[in-house]
Amino acid sequence: TADRDKLIEGVKTLAKIETIRKLHIGVPASTEKRDVVDNSWQVSELMFFDDEAGQKVYQDHPVHQAFVKNYSHLWSKVLVYDVVEV
């Protein structure tokens, strides 16, 4: 729990990046267990950008780089789903 809370603290710092339009941080819900529900993770972040250029700014931003440097010891696996709205 302490590591999860520390990671959430770190994710919140990413909100300072100007090209992130919205940042949603979550943990698994305690809903009914079903075969289609993946509860194998601890913390999620959902970020919205205006465009791919904004996402690129995020990738290279010093705040993001500091987040990776200071908090990467708290995760063993990262999954990224880059999507565009249809």
C-alpha positions in Angstrom: 0.0 0.0 0.0 2.8 2.4 0.8 4.5 1.8 -2.6 1.1 2.2 -4.4 0.5 5.5 -2.6 4.0 6.7 -3.4 3.5 5.8 -7.1 0.2 7.7 -7.1 2.0 10.7 -5.6 4.4 10.6 -8.5 1.8 10.2 -11.1 0.1 13.3 -9.8 3.2 15.4 -10.5 2.7 14.7 -14.2 -0.4 17.0 -14.2 2.1 19.9 -14.3 2.9 19.1 -17.9 1.1 21.7 -19.9 0.0 19.4 -22.8 -1.9 17.0 -20.6 -5.5 18.2 -20.9 -6.8 15.7 -18.4 -5.2 13.2 -16.1 -7.2 10.4 -14.4 -5.5 8.2 -11.8 -7.2 5.0 -10.7 -6.9 1.8 -8.7 -8.8 -1.4 -9.3 -12.5 -1.3 -8.3 -13.9 -3.8 -5.9 -16.5 -4.9 -8.4 -17.7 -8.5 -9.0 -14.9 -10.8 -10.2 -15.6 -11.8 -13.8 -13.5 -13.4 -16.5 -13.4 -10.2 -18.6 -12.0 -8.0 -15.8 -8.3 -7.6 -15.4 -7.3 -6.9 -11.8 -3.6 -7.7 -12.3 -2.5 -4.1 -11.9 -2.2 -1.6 -9.1 -2.4 1.9 -10.5 -3.7 3.3 -13.8 -3.3 6.7 -15.4 -5.4 7.9 -18.3 -4.1 11.0 -20.0 -5.7 13.1 -22.7 -3.8 15.3 -25.2 -5.0 17.5 -27.9 -2.8 15.8 -30.5 0.2 13.6 -31.0 2.5 16.6 -30.8 1.2 17.2 -27.2 1.9 13.6 -26.3 5.5 14.0 -27.7 6.0 17.0 -25.5 4.9 14.9 -22.5 7.4 12.1 -23.4 10.3 14.5 -23.5 9.2 16.8 -20.7 11.6 17.2 -17.7 8.7 16.5 -15.3 8.1 13.2 -17.0 11.8 12.3 -17.1 12.0 13.1 -13.4 9.0 10.9 -12.7 10.6 8.0 -14.4 13.9 8.5 -12.6 12.3 8.9 -9.2 9.5 6.4 -9.3 10.4 3.6 -11.7 11.6 1.4 -8.9 7.9 1.2 -7.8 6.8 -0.8 -10.9 7.7 -4.1 -12.5 5.6 -3.7 -15.6 4.1 -0.9 -17.6 1.4 -1.3 -20.3 0.7 1.6 -22.6 -2.3 1.9 -24.9 -2.0 4.9 -27.2 -5.3 5.6 -28.9 -7.0 8.2 -31.0 -10.7 9.0 -30.8 -12.8 7.8 -33.7 
